[in-house]
Amino acid sequence: MENTIPVEERQRLYELCKTYLSGKWSEVTANELTIKPVTDGFVNKLYYCGLPDHMDTKYNKVVVRDVDYEQFKDFYNQTHVIAMSVILSQINISPKLLAVFPNGTINEFIECRYFNATDDVNPKTVGLLARKLAKFHSLDMPIPKTTKSMTELFKDFFTEELKTSVNEGMVFKQIHEYNLQTFKDLTLTDELSWLANTVQELKSPVVFSHNDFNRRNTLVRDSNVNNNKEMEIFLIDFDWTNYSYRGADFGQYFCSWGQKETDFGSGDFPTDPQMALFIDAYIEEMIEMNGNSYAKLEINSRERITKEAKLFALMAFMKDVMYCIWQTTLIGVTDLMPKAEVRFNCYRVLKKRILHEYPDLQ
């Protein structure tokens, strides 16, 4: 994998580590570092950089994160993202932030894994994650506290170019080429309109929201301390984080619940008792931080949050659908629409359940 790093890129990463980390990092050459691409995200690229094994220092393994702020400047503010990242690192919600450079950061590397389907049914891991999210939602961050309506959010993302692609362009062609039945049965614009209006009427509280609370951004570190198994959970990737609807993070979590796939999975949406494991732990942590008055409000009840989580899970499914449409239309990716079909069908199945359980939403 190391051979895939061009010489110029290796030198650039080396210079970043040497300049911002100094110490042992300035005592080696570029060729002595272990450098591997970790992953490409929607917004960023990650690289693992490690010192030779014999060189001992506090942070001898790091992750260099390149971010294309310019391409997504209309969606979020670089200054806000960096400010949040610094604070979240200091309070141990995310891995330690070691350096900030133009269009990127350097963080500590932690031996970890993604939160997975096994974790979803483990009371310990579910409790840890739910309590971490409660703490996250309770933070007071130095960024704007306002949020856009659902209608505005969909309008920003579902541009005329994407609509044309769905109705007669590249996406339309792939819908018929792959025979994507859900896209044929449902009208995407009608579903977006219904969803935006329904979620807006729910009046989910505005909190400090991660907004991309998926498995790739939820890291689990397992360790043994004095022969006792310990576990820590870290959240990463705050490019989309802002003050937004509480339900967004609940929906994002439950839309992948129990699925073996890390992305674009399918499977039965959890039952209410299965959802309660996470929701009850979240409420308990909120009570610990805010007192019993929190639980006395109907908007914070298990029943209310369960309903909220289901509706925002529809949002999460739709977000995956829109991502695939965006990539197909603007980037020219040719294999994502079948994955969009999987998530759109998940949306359809869950919506049917929701309308049965909550007739007031008809």
Secondary structure, 3 states (H helix, E strand, C coil): CHHHCCHHHHHHHHHHHHHHHCHHHHCCCHHHCEEEEEEECCCEEEEEEECCCCCCCCCCEEEEEEECCCCCCCCCCHHHHHHHHHHHHHCCCCCCEEEEECCEEEEECCCCEECCHHHHCCHHHHHHHHHHHHHHHCCCCCCCCCCCCHHHHHHHHCCHHHHHHHHCCHHHHHHHHCCCHHHHHCCHHHHHHHHHHHHHHHCCCEEEECCCCCHHHEEEEEEEECCEEEEEEEECCCCCCEEEECHHHHHHHHCCCCCCCCCCCCCCCCCHHHHHHHHHHHHHHHHHHHCCHHHHCHHHCHHHHHHHHHHHHHHHHHHHHHHHHHHHHHHCCCCCHHHHHHHHHHHHHHHHHHHHHCHHHC
